[in-house]
Structure formats: structure tokens, C-alpha cells
Amino acid sequence: MEQIIEIEGYTVFTKVEGSGRPILLLHSYWGSHVLFDNLARMLSSKMMVIRIDLPGHGNSGTPPVGYTFEKFAIVLNELLVHLHIKEKISMIGHSMGGYAAMAFVAKYPEKTATLILMHSPTKVADIQSTRLRNREGGLLMKGKKELLLQVTIPSNFAPENLSTMVTIVELLNQTSSQVTLEGALRSIHAINHRSDSLSVLQIATYPMLIIAGKFDKVYSADEQLIEANEIPNAEVMMLNHSGHLGFIEEELLVFKKLEEFLQNNLQ
């Protein structure tokens, strides 16, 4: 079932498949819900899979001025109420989607069953990361989106995988073409102003799985491991043949781990 839901100034594209325990999938910057097509197909055989397009992406509307993941966490909660989801929810967040997921679990820990972060740091954006994002914003404002994406999209993959991922590169070009200028700029603002979630996750009681890619050029795998090892309830998976898109680059391995993790922790 697909629908457009209006909540507190946000227009959110939502897709629901399958039945059973609910799980919400949140995609990355420049992405959309379609990046999770294969994952949703696998999970929806046993669970209720909820996918959305994040603000300014896919079929969702541009977010209001002042958009932050903390504000959007309230929207996500209202979305779940609209969908009549009353039990605790599992969440999978990839990259920027992880920031939205962490904002939600920080505000609604009592509604969280499990949290899975893929290539998504738990701390605030550092100075170098903020400068890079601001530089991206400057290029976008100068009308150089295509030039930016020519560099950005290939950098998501481990070098050994790029030549075999032609179809996925085309898909990323498609999803990025749907991102509006204001959607991109307001997402950059939200990414740069995200909260430090590490302290929240350190005291959380729900099970967590953190997945990192050895050749991630977007966020350092070593730094993600350091953060993950500081979280008592976190299981860690390092993908030795992946960049920033491990759930696509090493699909079968990741799907097997997700299935095992959810089965063990959703009794």
C-alpha cells in the first residue's frame, strides 16, 4: 500500500508491505525508498515493512525551514499513529536515515524494539564533515548538482565493486534527480546540526546492530567501530568488501545477518 501522508507541514510518501512485527526503513541522503526494494522484499515475508521517502527526497515534499531530525522524529511518531502501529517498532537507518532513526529512539525509547544502523555515525558532525557538506551546498546553489553527483555517487562504493554496480549507479542517479535544491540544502542543514546520539545509545536497553564498510569513503569505518564499541547493547558487523552501501554491495551477507539479528531479538 502506497500513500502520501500530510503531517505537521511535512508531506511524506509511505509504502507498507507484509504483515507481522513492524520495521521502518530509512534511506540515505540522495536516496529514496527504492534503494530498499530487495531488503523490503526479503523482510516483508515475515514482517510489516514500512518505507518512506525522507523530506525533500523521492515522492515526499520539501521539508519546512528549520528542518531537523529531532523535529522529524515527532512526524515519524505521528506517522506510526496514523498507520495504527501500536507495538514497539524496529528501525533500520542507512547513513542520513540513521540520524532520523537515532532522533526517534532518543525521543521514544519506549516505542523502540530494535535499532539497526548502517554506515551511520552516532556523534555530532565534526568540523571537517560540516565544511564538506557546506561546500556541497555551495556547489548546489551555483547550479553544479550534476558535477557534484559525478563525484559523489561513485564514491559510495568500494573500488572493487564499482564496475559491477552499473545498475545501482543508474538507480542512484535516478533517486538523486528527485531531490529538490531546497530539499538538499535543508537536509545538509539537518545533517550538520544533528545531535550527539552516542550517550543516548550507551544507556539504551533495546538491542542494536551497527554495520560498517571497510572501504567507506563517506564515514570512516574505524571511527564507526570506535563508537560502536562504546555501546554495551550493540552488535557490530564489519563488511570487508563494502564502501558506504554495504546492504547492496554485500547484499546476501547483510540480509542473512539482519534476519538472524531480528529473529534473535524479536521474540
Backbone as CSV, one residue per row, in Angstrom:
resi,resn,N_x,N_y,N_z,CA_x,CA_y,CA_z,C_x,C_y,C_z
1,MET,0.841,-1.193,0.000,0.000,0.000,0.000,0.879,1.248,0.000
2,GLU,0.618,2.145,-0.928,1.342,3.406,-1.007,0.381,4.559,-0.739
3,GLN,0.880,5.574,-0.021,0.055,6.751,0.227,0.928,7.952,0.555
4,ILE,0.378,9.127,0.339,1.024,10.380,0.727,0.321,10.872,1.987
5,ILE,1.084,11.085,3.046,0.502,11.476,4.329,0.992,12.865,4.711
6,GLU,0.065,13.742,5.062,0.394,15.114,5.473,0.422,15.185,6.989
7,ILE,1.583,15.561,7.541,1.726,15.650,8.998,2.545,16.887,9.359
8,GLU,1.940,17.820,10.070,2.632,18.981,10.635,3.540,19.686,9.634
9,GLY,3.025,19.937,8.444,3.787,20.666,7.438,4.691,19.805,6.588
10,TYR,4.699,18.499,6.833,5.501,17.562,6.057,4.585,16.721,5.182
11,THR,5.014,16.502,3.946,4.315,15.610,3.028,5.185,14.376,2.860
12,VAL,4.716,13.240,3.384,5.568,12.056,3.487,5.009,10.894,2.657
13,PHE,5.781,10.485,1.643,5.422,9.286,0.887,5.693,8.067,1.753
14,THR,4.713,7.169,1.811,4.800,5.994,2.677,4.380,4.752,1.918
15,LYS,5.124,3.668,2.110,4.790,2.392,1.491,4.837,1.308,2.550
16,VAL,3.779,0.503,2.632,3.688,-0.561,3.639,3.498,-1.897,2.928
17,GLU,4.296,-2.893,3.316,4.226,-4.229,2.721,4.314,-5.286,3.813
18,GLY,3.604,-6.399,3.620,3.692,-7.525,4.533,2.907,-7.314,5.816
19,SER,3.020,-8.305,6.700,2.330,-8.239,7.992,3.222,-8.863,9.061
20,GLY,2.904,-8.542,10.309,3.702,-9.046,11.420,4.306,-7.901,12.211
21,ARG,5.414,-8.162,12.885,6.078,-7.120,13.660,6.532,-5.997,12.740
22,PRO,6.344,-4.724,13.146,6.666,-3.617,12.245,8.158,-3.263,12.231
23,ILE,8.637,-2.893,11.054,10.009,-2.416,10.912,9.997,-1.245,9.934
24,LEU,10.684,-0.177,10.291,10.716,1.049,9.493,12.093,1.190,8.855
25,LEU,12.135,1.400,7.528,13.383,1.539,6.790,13.567,3.000,6.384
26,LEU,14.725,3.572,6.726,15.004,4.983,6.463,16.272,5.101,5.619
27,HIS,16.135,5.703,4.448,17.215,5.734,3.461,18.203,6.890,3.681
28,SER,19.177,6.947,2.796,20.276,7.914,2.886,19.981,9.213,2.124
29,TYR,20.846,10.192,2.336,20.878,11.433,1.565,21.077,11.087,0.086
30,TRP,20.325,11.744,-0.793,20.303,11.489,-2.239,19.572,10.188,-2.606
31,GLY,19.049,9.457,-1.630,18.381,8.192,-1.913,16.874,8.327,-1.905
32,SER,16.206,7.185,-1.863,14.756,7.118,-1.686,14.407,5.707,-1.233
33,HIS,13.127,5.457,-1.043,12.697,4.148,-0.544,13.064,3.018,-1.502
34,VAL,13.269,3.332,-2.790,13.523,2.266,-3.766,14.871,1.577,-3.551
35,LEU,15.792,2.235,-2.856,17.079,1.593,-2.578,16.895,0.353,-1.708
36,PHE,15.763,0.291,-1.009,15.479,-0.848,-0.123,14.561,-1.892,-0.778
37,ASP,14.389,-1.838,-2.080,13.451,-2.768,-2.721,13.754,-4.226,-2.375
38,ASN,14.990,-4.646,-2.529,15.345,-6.046,-2.269,15.240,-6.382,-0.788
39,LEU,15.691,-5.454,0.066,15.618,-5.677,1.510,14.163,-5.777,1.958
40,ALA,13.314,-4.896,1.440,11.885,-4.926,1.803,11.237,-6.226,1.348
41,ARG,11.626,-6.691,0.181,11.077,-7.953,-0.326,11.415,-9.110,0.615
42,MET,12.647,-9.113,1.086,13.085,-10.171,1.997,12.371,-10.067,3.349
43,LEU,12.325,-8.880,3.926,11.756,-8.705,5.256,10.236,-8.858,5.278
44,SER,9.575,-8.449,4.195,8.112,-8.433,4.210,7.488,-9.824,4.161
45,SER,8.311,-10.858,3.975,7.784,-12.217,4.043,7.453,-12.617,5.472
46,LYS,8.016,-11.868,6.446,7.786,-12.202,7.848,7.377,-11.005,8.713
47,MET,7.525,-9.790,8.183,7.276,-8.596,8.985,6.447,-7.583,8.200
48,MET,5.920,-6.591,8.920,5.304,-5.442,8.272,6.405,-4.415,8.005
49,VAL,6.710,-4.203,6.750,7.794,-3.310,6.360,7.216,-1.951,5.968
50,ILE,7.681,-0.910,6.650,7.240,0.454,6.362,8.426,1.209,5.767
51,ARG,8.215,1.746,4.580,9.245,2.569,3.950,8.700,3.969,3.708
52,ILE,9.554,4.959,3.825,9.154,6.326,3.497,10.243,6.950,2.629
53,ASP,9.894,8.052,1.983,10.893,8.931,1.400,11.115,10.054,2.395
54,LEU,12.359,10.259,2.778,12.665,11.328,3.723,12.382,12.694,3.090
55,PRO,12.187,13.734,3.900,11.827,15.057,3.376,12.781,15.549,2.280
56,GLY,12.189,16.043,1.193,12.977,16.561,0.085,13.493,15.500,-0.854
57,HIS,13.150,14.233,-0.600,13.632,13.114,-1.405,12.453,12.331,-1.982
58,GLY,12.713,11.626,-3.094,11.700,10.757,-3.672,10.392,11.480,-3.932
59,ASN,9.314,10.911,-3.415,7.983,11.467,-3.622,7.484,12.286,-2.432
60,SER,8.368,12.551,-1.470,7.994,13.389,-0.325,8.255,14.857,-0.645
61,GLY,7.554,15.722,0.068,7.708,17.157,-0.165,8.951,17.734,0.490
62,THR,9.302,18.921,0.064,10.430,19.646,0.671,10.096,19.951,2.128
63,PRO,11.037,19.734,3.045,10.746,19.999,4.460,10.649,21.487,4.755
64,PRO,9.966,21.845,5.830,9.877,23.254,6.216,11.242,23.816,6.605
65,VAL,11.348,25.130,6.614,12.563,25.798,7.096,12.804,25.382,8.545
66,GLY,14.060,25.139,8.897,14.387,24.740,10.262,14.267,23.250,10.494
67,TYR,14.165,22.490,9.405,14.070,21.027,9.489,15.261,20.437,10.230
68,THR,14.967,19.604,11.235,15.987,18.839,11.951,15.464,17.424,12.138
69,PHE,16.359,16.521,12.446,15.923,15.137,12.674,15.115,15.026,13.957
70,GLU,15.400,15.880,14.916,14.632,15.876,16.164,13.181,16.274,15.904
71,LYS,12.980,17.273,15.058,11.608,17.674,14.704,10.934,16.572,13.892
72,PHE,11.698,15.943,13.018,11.112,14.911,12.171,10.776,13.653,12.966
73,ALA,11.442,13.437,14.091,11.102,12.294,14.947,9.644,12.370,15.389
74,ILE,9.160,13.565,15.656,7.762,13.754,16.046,6.844,13.391,14.884
75,VAL,7.261,13.765,13.675,6.493,13.431,12.476,6.447,11.912,12.277
76,LEU,7.583,11.253,12.486,7.622,9.796,12.363,6.675,9.135,13.357
77,ASN,6.651,9.646,14.569,5.748,9.084,15.572,4.288,9.263,15.147
78,GLU,3.948,10.453,14.639,2.583,10.692,14.170,2.247,9.808,12.977
79,LEU,3.248,9.553,12.151,3.052,8.664,11.006,2.682,7.256,11.475
80,LEU,3.396,6.762,12.488,3.115,5.426,13.019,1.722,5.371,13.652
81,VAL,1.326,6.448,14.307,-0.030,6.522,14.871,-1.063,6.466,13.739
82,HIS,-0.792,7.212,12.663,-1.689,7.227,11.507,-1.833,5.829,10.899
83,LEU,-0.748,5.059,10.947,-0.752,3.705,10.387,-1.253,2.657,11.384
84,HIS,-1.680,3.127,12.566,-2.221,2.256,13.610,-1.176,1.255,14.136
85,ILE,0.083,1.704,14.181,1.152,0.875,14.740,1.192,1.122,16.245
86,LYS,0.815,0.104,17.015,0.744,0.274,18.462,1.872,-0.442,19.205
87,GLU,2.475,-1.440,18.560,3.551,-2.157,19.244,4.900,-1.498,18.964
88,LYS,5.912,-1.932,19.694,7.252,-1.379,19.509,7.733,-1.647,18.092
89,ILE,8.524,-0.701,17.587,8.966,-0.811,16.201,10.473,-1.017,16.105
90,SER,10.877,-1.817,15.136,12.291,-1.943,14.792,12.599,-0.904,13.728
91,MET,13.846,-0.457,13.702,14.225,0.579,12.747,15.545,0.216,12.090
92,ILE,15.615,0.442,10.774,16.868,0.336,10.037,17.132,1.696,9.403
93,GLY,18.266,2.292,9.734,18.628,3.580,9.165,19.959,3.498,8.453
94,HIS,19.968,3.890,7.179,21.210,3.914,6.414,21.703,5.348,6.289
95,SER,22.911,5.614,6.772,23.541,6.922,6.665,22.632,8.007,7.247
96,MET,22.145,8.960,6.431,21.262,10.005,6.956,20.014,9.405,7.593
97,GLY,19.543,8.288,7.047,18.383,7.631,7.649,18.661,7.187,9.072
98,GLY,19.922,6.873,9.355,20.311,6.527,10.718,20.166,7.696,11.666
99,TYR,20.425,8.914,11.177,20.269,10.092,12.038,18.807,10.286,12.418
100,ALA,17.909,10.066,11.443,16.479,10.163,11.736,16.058,9.067,12.713
101,ALA,16.598,7.861,12.522,16.275,6.750,13.421,16.754,7.036,14.839
102,MET,17.979,7.558,14.957,18.523,7.856,16.288,17.754,8.966,16.983
103,ALA,17.281,9.942,16.220,16.460,11.001,16.811,15.152,10.424,17.338
104,PHE,14.584,9.468,16.594,13.337,8.839,17.030,13.541,8.034,18.311
105,VAL,14.568,7.182,18.345,14.752,6.326,19.527,15.151,7.148,20.748
106,ALA,15.788,8.299,20.524,16.123,9.176,21.651,14.862,9.752,22.278
107,LYS,13.884,10.078,21.431,12.644,10.697,21.926,11.623,9.661,22.373
108,TYR,11.656,8.470,21.736,10.646,7.451,22.025,11.289,6.089,22.318
109,PRO,12.138,5.993,23.323,12.780,4.708,23.615,11.780,3.615,23.975
110,GLU,10.674,4.021,24.579,9.654,3.043,24.994,8.923,2.443,23.790
111,LYS,9.082,3.048,22.621,8.425,2.550,21.408,9.394,1.808,20.494
112,THR,10.621,1.610,20.960,11.673,1.015,20.135,11.892,-0.448,20.497
113,ALA,11.837,-1.320,19.491,12.113,-2.745,19.697,13.581,-3.054,19.430
114,THR,14.084,-2.650,18.267,15.493,-2.826,17.921,15.919,-1.656,17.037
115,LEU,17.230,-1.434,16.979,17.786,-0.372,16.136,18.954,-0.939,15.345
116,ILE,18.906,-0.746,14.026,19.992,-1.181,13.144,20.502,0.040,12.398
117,LEU,21.775,0.335,12.580,22.413,1.465,11.908,23.383,0.939,10.866
118,MET,23.260,1.435,9.646,24.162,1.028,8.577,24.923,2.252,8.077
119,HIS,26.246,2.257,8.317,27.110,3.341,7.817,26.629,4.692,8.340
120,SER,26.336,4.755,9.628,25.734,5.954,10.207,26.402,6.286,11.541
121,PRO,27.299,7.275,11.590,27.962,7.651,12.843,26.972,8.120,13.899
122,THR,27.336,7.932,15.154,26.426,8.272,16.246,26.717,9.632,16.879
123,LYS,27.849,10.234,16.527,28.218,11.514,17.136,27.801,12.681,16.253
124,VAL,27.981,13.893,16.800,27.685,15.107,16.029,28.637,15.216,14.849
125,ALA,28.265,16.017,13.863,29.136,16.248,12.719,30.374,17.013,13.171
126,ASP,31.564,16.526,12.793,32.789,17.235,13.158,33.028,18.389,12.186
127,ILE,34.059,19.183,12.465,34.321,20.387,11.673,34.589,20.046,10.213
128,GLN,35.386,19.002,9.975,35.719,18.638,8.602,34.477,18.207,7.825
129,SER,33.637,17.390,8.452,32.417,16.925,7.808,31.479,18.087,7.506
130,THR,31.357,19.000,8.455,30.493,20.169,8.262,30.982,21.029,7.104
131,ARG,32.284,21.220,7.024,32.847,22.021,5.929,32.574,21.376,4.575
132,LEU,32.716,20.049,4.504,32.464,19.337,3.250,31.003,19.463,2.834
133,ARG,30.105,19.326,3.806,28.677,19.463,3.499,28.346,20.883,3.055
134,ASN,28.938,21.869,3.711,28.689,23.255,3.325,29.225,23.539,1.926
135,ARG,30.341,22.897,1.601,30.895,23.043,0.251,29.929,22.442,-0.776
136,GLU,29.353,21.298,-0.436,28.341,20.697,-1.304,27.179,21.659,-1.517
137,GLY,26.748,22.272,-0.427,25.644,23.220,-0.519,25.980,24.389,-1.426
138,GLY,27.212,24.863,-1.334,27.653,25.964,-2.192,27.615,25.575,-3.665
139,LEU,28.069,24.365,-3.974,28.038,23.890,-5.361,26.602,23.757,-5.867
140,LEU,25.725,23.262,-4.992,24.320,23.118,-5.382,23.692,24.482,-5.685
141,MET,24.012,25.472,-4.878,23.457,26.810,-5.083,23.987,27.463,-6.352
142,LYS,25.149,26.994,-6.813,25.730,27.507,-8.063,25.257,26.711,-9.282
143,GLY,24.316,25.782,-9.054,23.781,25.007,-10.159,24.685,23.881,-10.624
144,LYS,25.557,23.400,-9.750,26.523,22.377,-10.138,26.181,21.005,-9.544
145,LYS,24.913,20.708,-9.460,24.465,19.432,-8.898,25.018,18.247,-9.680
146,GLU,24.930,18.301,-11.011,25.385,17.174,-11.829,26.879,16.926,-11.640
147,LEU,27.648,17.991,-11.582,29.094,17.872,-11.366,29.374,17.239,-10.009
148,LEU,28.643,17.660,-8.988,28.806,17.124,-7.644,28.499,15.631,-7.613
149,LEU,27.407,15.237,-8.255,26.986,13.834,-8.212,27.911,12.924,-9.013
150,GLN,28.590,13.473,-10.014,29.556,12.678,-10.773,30.677,12.165,-9.874
151,VAL,30.971,12.909,-8.830,31.998,12.507,-7.861,31.371,11.745,-6.698
152,THR,30.228,12.237,-6.230,29.601,11.690,-5.022,29.114,10.261,-5.199
153,ILE,28.421,9.973,-6.277,27.813,8.653,-6.444,28.849,7.537,-6.524
154,PRO,29.884,7.636,-7.352,30.891,6.562,-7.381,31.618,6.378,-6.053
155,SER,31.739,7.441,-5.271,32.477,7.347,-4.003,31.753,6.515,-2.959
156,ASN,30.501,6.131,-3.243,29.748,5.308,-2.296,30.189,3.849,-2.294
157,PHE,30.925,3.427,-3.308,31.261,2.018,-3.465,32.718,1.724,-3.131
158,ALA,32.976,0.497,-2.660,34.348,0.014,-2.568,34.887,-0.089,-3.991
159,PRO,36.169,0.237,-4.199,36.733,0.223,-5.559,36.469,-1.068,-6.317
160,GLU,36.521,-2.198,-5.636,36.346,-3.486,-6.308,34.918,-3.726,-6.795
161,ASN,33.972,-2.925,-6.280,32.561,-3.165,-6.612,32.000,-2.240,-7.687
162,LEU,32.648,-1.114,-7.917,32.053,-0.083,-8.777,31.735,-0.596,-10.174
163,SER,32.623,-1.360,-10.760,32.422,-1.813,-12.140,31.275,-2.813,-12.271
164,THR,30.902,-3.455,-11.174,29.824,-4.453,-11.216,28.484,-3.878,-10.746
165,MET,28.461,-2.577,-10.423,27.266,-1.959,-9.854,26.651,-0.925,-10.795
166,VAL,26.726,-1.192,-12.097,26.224,-0.232,-13.082,24.738,0.060,-12.868
167,THR,23.957,-0.967,-12.611,22.512,-0.792,-12.411,22.229,0.049,-11.174
168,ILE,23.007,-0.169,-10.113,22.804,0.595,-8.873,23.233,2.042,-9.066
169,VAL,24.309,2.270,-9.814,24.726,3.641,-10.117,23.602,4.370,-10.858
170,GLU,22.979,3.693,-11.811,21.851,4.283,-12.538,20.692,4.587,-11.592
171,LEU,20.452,3.682,-10.647,19.381,3.891,-9.677,19.677,5.099,-8.791
172,LEU,20.932,5.242,-8.366,21.316,6.392,-7.547,21.198,7.698,-8.332
173,ASN,21.512,7.650,-9.612,21.305,8.836,-10.456,19.828,9.190,-10.514
174,GLN,18.986,8.165,-10.561,17.540,8.385,-10.605,17.036,8.991,-9.294
175,THR,17.434,8.401,-8.166,16.931,8.908,-6.882,17.464,10.310,-6.592
176,SER,18.709,10.569,-6.966,19.279,11.895,-6.703,18.629,12.969,-7.568
177,SER,18.148,12.570,-8.756,17.488,13.541,-9.634,16.167,14.019,-9.043
178,GLN,15.604,13.240,-8.120,14.327,13.616,-7.495,14.503,14.586,-6.330
179,VAL,15.726,14.754,-5.881,15.972,15.621,-4.724,15.963,17.078,-5.170
180,THR,15.090,17.859,-4.588,14.997,19.278,-4.935,16.158,20.043,-4.328
181,LEU,16.429,21.234,-4.864,17.508,22.068,-4.326,17.260,22.368,-2.852
182,GLU,16.056,22.832,-2.531,15.757,23.146,-1.134,15.779,21.891,-0.273
183,GLY,15.333,20.764,-0.844,15.384,19.509,-0.103,16.808,19.131,0.245
184,ALA,17.721,19.312,-0.702,19.132,19.005,-0.459,19.738,19.956,0.574
185,LEU,19.481,21.246,0.406,20.073,22.238,1.311,19.551,22.072,2.746
186,ARG,18.270,21.778,2.895,17.708,21.609,4.238,18.139,20.278,4.858
187,SER,18.408,19.279,4.017,18.966,18.020,4.523,20.398,18.230,5.009
188,ILE,21.167,19.017,4.261,22.538,19.327,4.687,22.516,20.042,6.038
189,HIS,21.599,20.974,6.183,21.474,21.683,7.470,21.157,20.704,8.595
190,ALA,20.231,19.772,8.341,19.861,18.791,9.369,21.039,17.879,9.704
191,ILE,21.780,17.449,8.676,22.939,16.586,8.901,23.994,17.310,9.731
192,ASN,24.253,18.565,9.390,25.279,19.337,10.101,24.887,19.666,11.534
193,HIS,23.595,19.698,11.813,23.111,20.078,13.147,22.499,18.899,13.909
194,ARG,22.867,17.697,13.523,22.328,16.523,14.220,22.874,16.463,15.650
195,SER,22.133,15.799,16.515,22.524,15.667,17.918,23.542,14.558,18.098
196,ASP,24.236,14.605,19.218,25.147,13.522,19.598,24.298,12.412,20.204
197,SER,24.202,11.297,19.503,23.346,10.197,19.951,24.096,9.141,20.745
198,LEU,25.409,9.223,20.783,26.189,8.172,21.426,25.787,7.980,22.884
199,SER,25.649,9.070,23.612,25.313,8.961,25.038,23.925,8.344,25.235
200,VAL,23.009,8.614,24.304,21.662,8.033,24.373,21.728,6.527,24.153
201,LEU,22.497,6.113,23.151,22.594,4.693,22.814,23.339,3.904,23.886
202,GLN,24.239,4.563,24.589,25.018,3.868,25.625,24.156,3.397,26.790
203,ILE,23.041,4.061,27.024,22.182,3.673,28.146,20.898,2.990,27.679
204,ALA,20.778,2.783,26.373,19.572,2.162,25.819,19.519,0.687,26.187
205,THR,18.297,0.163,26.313,18.115,-1.246,26.675,17.691,-2.113,25.492
206,TYR,17.310,-1.506,24.382,16.904,-2.294,23.211,18.152,-2.784,22.469
207,PRO,18.064,-3.938,21.796,19.210,-4.479,21.052,19.548,-3.618,19.842
208,MET,20.844,-3.531,19.537,21.311,-2.737,18.403,22.283,-3.534,17.550
209,LEU,22.265,-3.259,16.261,23.231,-3.807,15.321,23.809,-2.649,14.543
210,ILE,25.136,-2.567,14.506,25.814,-1.497,13.779,26.660,-2.115,12.674
211,ILE,26.403,-1.681,11.447,27.082,-2.230,10.273,27.946,-1.145,9.640
212,ALA,29.205,-1.472,9.374,30.140,-0.533,8.752,30.834,-1.207,7.578
213,GLY,31.306,-0.394,6.631,32.021,-0.910,5.470,33.486,-0.518,5.529
214,LYS,34.357,-1.464,5.332,35.804,-1.235,5.447,36.288,-0.122,4.525
215,PHE,35.669,0.006,3.347,36.121,0.988,2.365,35.164,2.171,2.239
216,ASP,34.479,2.475,3.334,33.541,3.598,3.351,34.319,4.911,3.237
217,LYS,34.068,5.666,2.164,34.733,6.960,1.974,33.895,8.116,2.511
218,VAL,32.642,7.823,2.852,31.770,8.872,3.370,31.998,9.060,4.861
219,TYR,32.005,7.940,5.597,32.261,7.975,7.029,33.287,6.894,7.377
220,SER,34.282,7.262,8.124,35.369,6.345,8.462,34.868,5.109,9.201
221,ALA,35.233,3.936,8.665,34.853,2.681,9.312,35.513,2.566,10.685
222,ASP,36.742,2.996,10.801,37.456,2.915,12.085,36.749,3.745,13.149
223,GLU,36.310,4.935,12.776,35.612,5.791,13.743,34.262,5.189,14.126
224,GLN,33.584,4.581,13.156,32.313,3.933,13.465,32.513,2.763,14.429
225,LEU,33.603,2.032,14.239,33.896,0.911,15.139,34.195,1.394,16.548
226,ILE,34.956,2.467,16.653,35.281,3.028,17.977,33.993,3.408,18.705
227,GLU,33.101,4.095,18.000,31.821,4.485,18.601,30.992,3.261,18.982
228,ALA,30.905,2.301,18.068,30.089,1.108,18.312,30.574,0.332,19.523
229,ASN,31.876,0.261,19.698,32.442,-0.491,20.821,32.200,0.188,22.165
230,GLU,31.698,1.420,22.127,31.362,2.137,23.355,29.889,1.957,23.733
231,ILE,29.155,1.168,22.934,27.725,0.958,23.175,27.513,-0.471,23.661
232,PRO,27.155,-0.664,24.923,27.055,-2.008,25.506,26.111,-2.944,24.772
233,ASN,24.980,-2.442,24.298,23.967,-3.317,23.684,24.141,-3.502,22.178
234,ALA,25.273,-3.053,21.635,25.442,-3.082,20.188,26.249,-4.281,19.709
235,GLU,25.684,-4.972,18.730,26.426,-5.964,17.956,27.051,-5.213,16.800
236,VAL,28.234,-5.623,16.367,28.930,-4.911,15.295,29.242,-5.863,14.151
237,MET,29.006,-5.385,12.930,29.336,-6.160,11.738,30.200,-5.308,10.813
238,MET,31.417,-5.751,10.542,32.293,-5.061,9.603,32.262,-5.796,8.271
239,LEU,31.960,-5.073,7.216,31.914,-5.644,5.872,33.250,-5.360,5.184
240,ASN,33.956,-6.410,4.852,35.316,-6.264,4.338,35.402,-5.978,2.849
241,HIS,34.259,-5.994,2.169,34.261,-5.743,0.722,33.223,-4.682,0.346
242,SER,33.000,-3.730,1.251,31.976,-2.716,1.026,32.495,-1.311,1.286
243,GLY,31.846,-0.369,0.606,32.044,1.028,0.897,30.903,1.517,1.767
244,HIS,30.119,2.478,1.235,29.041,3.097,2.006,27.683,2.441,1.766
245,LEU,27.653,1.420,0.894,26.381,0.790,0.535,26.432,-0.712,0.776
246,GLY,26.834,-1.088,1.964,27.041,-2.499,2.276,25.838,-3.390,2.054
247,PHE,24.636,-2.860,2.295,23.435,-3.691,2.130,23.152,-3.976,0.657
248,ILE,23.858,-3.281,-0.233,23.779,-3.557,-1.664,25.047,-4.263,-2.144
249,GLU,26.204,-3.796,-1.681,27.480,-4.358,-2.123,27.695,-5.794,-1.639
250,GLU,27.268,-6.084,-0.417,27.361,-7.447,0.117,25.973,-7.877,0.592
251,GLU,25.046,-7.823,-0.341,23.627,-7.988,-0.049,23.306,-9.267,0.718
252,LEU,23.728,-10.415,0.212,23.361,-11.688,0.834,23.900,-11.802,2.256
253,LEU,25.129,-11.348,2.466,25.739,-11.410,3.790,24.981,-10.532,4.782
254,VAL,24.638,-9.323,4.338,23.909,-8.390,5.209,22.506,-8.907,5.488
255,PHE,21.819,-9.402,4.473,20.455,-9.894,4.668,20.440,-11.061,5.652
256,LYS,21.408,-11.934,5.544,21.483,-13.075,6.462,21.682,-12.600,7.895
257,LYS,22.547,-11.600,8.080,22.796,-11.060,9.417,21.554,-10.360,9.972
258,LEU,20.878,-9.585,9.135,19.667,-8.899,9.582,18.589,-9.896,9.998
259,GLU,18.422,-10.923,9.204,17.425,-11.949,9.510,17.740,-12.618,10.845
260,GLU,18.994,-12.948,11.062,19.425,-13.590,12.306,19.238,-12.648,13.487
261,PHE,19.643,-11.400,13.338,19.528,-10.421,14.421,18.073,-10.190,14.811
262,LEU,17.213,-9.998,13.837,15.795,-9.748,14.127,15.124,-10.976,14.720
263,GLN,15.455,-12.127,14.211,14.868,-13.359,14.749,15.270,-13.567,16.211
264,ASN,16.512,-13.270,16.541,17.013,-13.470,17.904,16.479,-12.447,18.889
265,ASN,16.088,-11.265,18.387,15.745,-10.176,19.297,14.278,-9.737,19.250
266,LEU,13.479,-10.413,18.449,12.051,-10.094,18.390,11.220,-11.299,18.785
267,GLN,11.509,-11.831,19.955,10.769,-12.995,20.444,9.471,-12.545,21.129
